[in-house]
Amino acid sequence: MRIHRPVPALPSTGLLLVWLLGAGTVPALAQVTTNQGALDSLGTQAPAAHGTAGHDAAARGHRAPHAQRHTAARTQPGGRATATQARAQAQARAAAHAPAATIPAAPPPPPVFRAPVINVPLHPPPPPPPVAVVQTAAGTVSPIPGGTRISFGAGSADVNPATMQGLHDFATRMKADPLARADLDATSSGVPDDPSTPRRLALARGLAARAVLINDGIASTRIYVRVMDVPATADAAAPPDRVDLLLSPVPGSDTTIPAPMPVAKGPAP
């Protein structure tokens, strides 16, 4: 819809041209013709805007017949069922097809927890290589409370025939008590400025004694090698270069450690 607004009266064309020439500027000219009678006939009342009130009224008028039809369908006998009735019918159908609840005659048995299965190797680990016997090696064998003492020459881990026989005899004592274990306390002499070399040598002596026992049939899990420091108050009967083989029974058992067997004396260092 086109809206016409009143336009104020303009001066005549001649006066407008003179005014523009006097101002020193000649812009583009346009002639406007108005019909004052047509403008007066419109009056001052503006046309009604297209608002939302008319649209809402039309929408309500369109929905009213539909709402009336739905209400009539719910209230008339034979009309469609309401939402509540539909839910009730669905619940009834579900209950008709659901199985009947049963109560067990006895409570379920308690769960059984089984111990984990540990894969144990079926074959023992390979034994260490046999220890060679050095005929000229220094060392002696002497009995001590609870075991046997084997001495070595200074700076050496070799065994002679006498010390080798002492290790075999100790293995025989361990076979007589399958539950006992052996503690091998190895020591070595050295200088205070170099504590690493004596400890490595003591470990080599303990591993040599352990290898002899394993090759004689003693399980490695029953043998414990310990590197010990030489006590400052050691007497002449306890040489610093030695391995003490101590037989330890299982705690709480009544096993009696058998008496040490007589051993032969080896050559003096």
Beta strands, then each sheet from edge to edge (+ up, - down):
strand 1: 141-144
strand 2: 147-151
strand 3: 181-187
strand 4: 223-227
strand 5: 242-248
sheet 1: 1+ 2- 5+ 3- 4-
end
